[in-house]
Amino acid sequence: MSLFIHNELAKPGREFAFRQIFISIIIVLACSIATYFIWGLSFAHSVLTGGAISIIPNFVFALKAFKYAGARSSEKVLDSFYSGEKLKIVLTAILFALAFKFLAIEPIAFFSSFSLVVALPLLTPFFMNKNF
């Protein structure tokens, strides 16, 4: 069974979401590398962890939310978005708890990276093709 539901109507939204996630990954990696050379390994690790805690739930949400599209499946679309958002919130909370329990993180670097990735979807449409 395929990981993706091949609904042609949902394809543009799914591609747009995955492009945003890809851009988030590139920016987090670039910030982590820059942080490593400026402040060292523990800060870079915290930047990478904060970004990952935001990117992983976004990826899961995109998989869940863009399964269905079209007027005939409007109830399924709404249900998949709501359940995807619930799953995203729960997964984010679990990842935060695991990071605080098992990792030594630098709070400023960690929360800055997390906040950056949360804000990126507001900025990426300016840098991406408008016609997705």
C-alpha positions in Angstrom: 0.0 0.0 0.0 1.3 3.4 -0.9 2.1 6.0 1.7 0.4 8.7 -0.4 -3.2 8.7 -1.6 -2.9 9.6 -5.3 -5.7 12.2 -5.5 -5.0 14.5 -8.4 -7.0 17.3 -6.9 -5.0 17.2 -3.7 -1.6 17.1 -5.6 -1.0 20.9 -5.8 -1.6 21.4 -2.1 0.5 18.4 -1.2 3.4 19.6 -3.4 3.2 23.1 -2.0 3.3 21.8 1.6 6.3 19.5 0.8 8.1 22.4 -0.9 7.6 24.5 2.3 8.9 21.6 4.4 12.0 21.2 2.1 12.7 24.9 2.4 12.4 24.6 6.2 14.9 21.8 6.2 17.4 23.7 4.1 17.1 26.8 6.3 17.5 24.8 9.5 20.5 23.0 8.2 22.1 26.3 7.1 21.3 28.0 10.4 22.7 25.0 12.3 26.0 25.0 10.3 26.4 28.8 10.8 25.7 28.4 14.5 28.3 25.7 14.7 31.0 27.9 13.4 29.9 30.9 15.5 28.9 29.4 18.9 29.9 25.7 18.7 28.4 22.2 18.7 26.0 22.5 21.6 24.3 25.5 20.1 24.2 23.9 16.6 22.7 20.8 18.1 20.0 22.9 19.8 19.2 24.7 16.5 18.9 21.4 14.7 16.7 19.9 17.4 14.4 22.9 17.6 14.0 22.9 13.8 13.4 19.1 13.7 10.7 19.4 16.5 8.8 21.8 14.2 9.5 20.1 10.8 8.6 16.5 11.8 5.0 17.4 12.9 4.6 19.6 9.8 5.5 16.7 7.6 3.1 14.3 9.4 0.4 17.0 9.1 1.0 17.3 5.3 0.7 13.6 4.9 -2.5 13.5 6.8 -4.1 16.7 5.6 -3.7 16.3 1.8 -5.1 12.8 1.3 -8.5 14.0 0.0 -9.8 16.9 -2.2 -12.8 17.7 -4.2 -16.5 18.5 -3.5 -17.5 14.9 -3.1 -15.1 14.3 -0.3 -15.4 17.7 1.4 -16.3 16.0 4.7 -13.2 13.8 4.4 -11.0 16.8 3.6 -12.3 18.6 6.8 -11.8 15.5 8.9 -8.3 14.9 7.6 -7.3 18.5 8.3 -8.7 18.4 11.9 -7.1 15.0 12.7 -3.9 16.1 11.1 -3.8 19.2 13.2 -4.5 17.2 16.4 -1.8 14.7 15.5 0.6 17.6 14.8 -0.1 19.2 18.2 0.3 15.9 20.1 3.5 15.0 18.2 5.0 18.4 18.9 4.2 18.1 22.6 5.8 14.6 22.7 8.9 15.8 20.9 9.3 18.7 23.2 9.0 16.4 26.2 11.6 14.0 24.8 14.0 16.8 24.0 13.7 18.4 27.5 14.1 15.0 29.2 16.9 13.5 27.2 18.9 16.3 25.5 21.0 19.1 26.8 19.8 22.0 24.9 20.6 25.7 24.7 17.2 27.4 25.2 17.8 30.5 23.1 19.1 28.5 20.1 16.4 25.9 20.5 13.4 28.2 20.7 14.8 30.6 18.1 15.1 27.7 15.6 11.6 26.4 16.5 10.1 29.8 16.1 11.8 30.4 12.8 10.4 27.2 11.4 6.9 28.0 12.7 7.1 31.4 11.0 8.5 30.2 7.7 5.2 29.2 6.1 4.2 32.8 6.3 7.3 33.8 4.3 7.9 31.0 1.8 5.0 32.0 -0.6 7.1 35.1 -1.4 10.0 33.0 -2.5 8.1 30.2 -4.3 6.4 30.1 -7.6 2.9 31.7 -7.1 1.2 29.2 -9.5 2.2 26.1 -7.5 
